[in-house]
């Protein structure tokens, strides 16, 4: 059955949040290629170079306009971002950088609520939100914040498309350099505790851009993964060694070690706030080390690889090969496990 595309071929004015991240840049590229007029609202810190550093922060993709705003300030959103102009769609790839409670509630919830109100006043009738598949089993602060905004969006009366992707290539590429240096691949437990269907930035960007035109994606929460079968950490390591033409070597890290680290940091963190933050980061790491990034079957409480939809054509191990050959760079997230 062919999907209904209510505005197909009709360029729209699109506001984008989170446009300087790897997925945001890919999404903006896809939107621009479809002929949309894209305006990116960028956090001030992302366009300010670090003093004494020659590394410039990433900008938005070519063909899009960039406006610097304070996303935590509703007046800045209106004055510096919207500028009394009209828009059709809000696309958000914005996420807190650390996942820590204060950051998560300020960005994943409050900034999004402010952007929702400002964009509605500017004429937006459809919101495309990049969320995360991990919110289906929510125990961490950033997951609660994301779910809270999802609820606000669903109740807003606007059309919405909430996309919950599985693991990203960048979050599964942190050990490439380690293995190239001759070190073993680190896995938790036996390396098969979890599985995911990783999706590339460009495949996800195209999927998000297509949500503007696909009527069947309106007013739905959509989990999505990349092509192929679900992959375990052990399979990731095995493939990486094969690409490097080396015998597989693994170091097995017991999950209990993370539990001990979390307990110690949390206890000392009662008096030392910086260690309390480290305890939360350790909890995030433990979550990703023990929970699959797949659809969770509410009837069985088990993760369902077959029930996790797939899209795109870019495979994780092809990405590994490109990184090894120097044809791609593995840009890692703020709280990668390794």
ChimeraX attribute file (.defattr): number of C-alpha atoms within 10 A of each C-alpha:
attribute: neighborCount
match mode: 1-to-1
recipient: residues
	/A:1	3
	/A:2	6
	/A:3	10
	/A:4	12
	/A:5	15
	/A:6	12
	/A:7	12
	/A:8	14
	/A:9	11
	/A:10	10
	/A:11	15
	/A:12	18
	/A:13	17
	/A:14	26
	/A:15	26
	/A:16	27
	/A:17	25
	/A:18	24
	/A:19	29
	/A:20	25
	/A:21	21
	/A:22	20
	/A:23	23
	/A:24	27
	/A:25	24
	/A:26	23
	/A:27	29
	/A:28	34
	/A:29	22
	/A:30	22
	/A:31	26
	/A:32	18
	/A:33	13
	/A:34	17
	/A:35	14
	/A:36	19
	/A:37	18
	/A:38	25
	/A:39	23
	/A:40	26
	/A:41	26
	/A:42	23
	/A:43	19
	/A:44	12
	/A:45	12
	/A:46	16
	/A:47	16
	/A:48	11
	/A:49	13
	/A:50	12
	/A:51	7
	/A:52	6
	/A:53	7
	/A:54	8
	/A:55	9
	/A:56	11
	/A:57	13
	/A:58	15
	/A:59	15
	/A:60	23
	/A:61	20
	/A:62	11
	/A:63	16
	/A:64	20
	/A:65	14
	/A:66	20
	/A:67	16
	/A:68	17
	/A:69	22
	/A:70	17
	/A:71	23
	/A:72	17
	/A:73	13
	/A:74	19
	/A:75	15
	/A:76	15
	/A:77	23
	/A:78	21
	/A:79	11
	/A:80	15
	/A:81	25
	/A:82	22
	/A:83	12
	/A:84	12
	/A:85	12
	/A:86	16
	/A:87	22
	/A:88	18
	/A:89	24
	/A:90	25
	/A:91	28
	/A:92	25
	/A:93	23
	/A:94	23
	/A:95	23
	/A:96	21
	/A:97	13
	/A:98	17
	/A:99	23
	/A:100	19
	/A:101	19
	/A:102	14
	/A:103	18
	/A:104	23
	/A:105	22
	/A:106	18
	/A:107	23
	/A:108	28
	/A:109	23
	/A:110	20
	/A:111	23
	/A:112	25
	/A:113	20
	/A:114	19
	/A:115	25
	/A:116	21
	/A:117	15
	/A:118	19
	/A:119	26
	/A:120	20
	/A:121	16
	/A:122	18
	/A:123	14
	/A:124	21
	/A:125	16
	/A:126	23
	/A:127	27
	/A:128	24
	/A:129	24
	/A:130	24
	/A:131	26
	/A:132	21
	/A:133	23
	/A:134	22
	/A:135	16
	/A:136	17
	/A:137	15
	/A:138	15
	/A:139	13
	/A:140	19
	/A:141	19
	/A:142	26
	/A:143	22
	/A:144	19
	/A:145	24
	/A:146	23
	/A:147	19
	/A:148	16
	/A:149	21
	/A:150	22
	/A:151	10
	/A:152	14
	/A:153	22
	/A:154	17
	/A:155	11
	/A:156	13
	/A:157	11
	/A:158	15
	/A:159	18
	/A:160	26
	/A:161	28
	/A:162	24
	/A:163	23
	/A:164	22
	/A:165	26
	/A:166	26
	/A:167	24
	/A:168	22
	/A:169	23
	/A:170	20
	/A:171	18
	/A:172	20
	/A:173	22
	/A:174	17
	/A:175	20
	/A:176	20
	/A:177	13
	/A:178	13
	/A:179	20
	/A:180	14
	/A:181	9
	/A:182	11
	/A:183	14
	/A:184	18
	/A:185	22
	/A:186	19
	/A:187	22
	/A:188	22
	/A:189	17
	/A:190	14
	/A:191	21
	/A:192	15
	/A:193	15
	/A:194	21
	/A:195	26
	/A:196	24
	/A:197	28
	/A:198	28
	/A:199	26
	/A:200	24
	/A:201	20
	/A:202	20
	/A:203	21
	/A:204	25
	/A:205	23
	/A:206	21
	/A:207	18
	/A:208	27
	/A:209	22
	/A:210	18
	/A:211	22
	/A:212	26
	/A:213	18
	/A:214	18
	/A:215	16
	/A:216	14
	/A:217	21
	/A:218	18
	/A:219	18
	/A:220	13
	/A:221	16
	/A:222	18
	/A:223	21
	/A:224	25
	/A:225	29
	/A:226	27
	/A:227	19
	/A:228	15
	/A:229	15
	/A:230	20
	/A:231	17
	/A:232	18
	/A:233	21
	/A:234	22
	/A:235	14
	/A:236	21
	/A:237	22
	/A:238	17
	/A:239	17
	/A:240	24
	/A:241	20
	/A:242	12
	/A:243	14
	/A:244	15
	/A:245	9
	/A:246	13
	/A:247	11
	/A:248	16
	/A:249	15
	/A:250	18
	/A:251	14
	/A:252	14
	/A:253	14
	/A:254	12
	/A:255	14
	/A:256	12
	/A:257	12
	/A:258	18
	/A:259	15
	/A:260	11
	/A:261	15
	/A:262	21
	/A:263	15
	/A:264	14
	/A:265	21
	/A:266	20
	/A:267	14
	/A:268	14
	/A:269	18
	/A:270	11
	/A:271	10
	/A:272	12
	/A:273	13
	/A:274	12
	/A:275	18
	/A:276	20
	/A:277	18
	/A:278	17
	/A:279	24
	/A:280	21
	/A:281	20
	/A:282	20
	/A:283	19
	/A:284	21
	/A:285	16
	/A:286	19
	/A:287	17
	/A:288	15
	/A:289	20
	/A:290	15
	/A:291	15
	/A:292	26
	/A:293	28
	/A:294	30
	/A:295	25
	/A:296	19
	/A:297	14
	/A:298	10
	/A:299	6
	/A:300	8
	/A:301	9
	/A:302	12
	/A:303	19
	/A:304	17
	/A:305	21
	/A:306	11
	/A:307	13
	/A:308	23
	/A:309	17
	/A:310	20
	/A:311	17
	/A:312	16
	/A:313	13
	/A:314	18
	/A:315	17
	/A:316	24
	/A:317	15
	/A:318	11
	/A:319	19
	/A:320	24
	/A:321	17
	/A:322	14
	/A:323	16
	/A:324	18
	/A:325	10
	/A:326	10
	/A:327	10
	/A:328	12
	/A:329	14
	/A:330	20
	/A:331	13
	/A:332	16
	/A:333	16
	/A:334	11
	/A:335	14
	/A:336	15
	/A:337	17
	/A:338	13
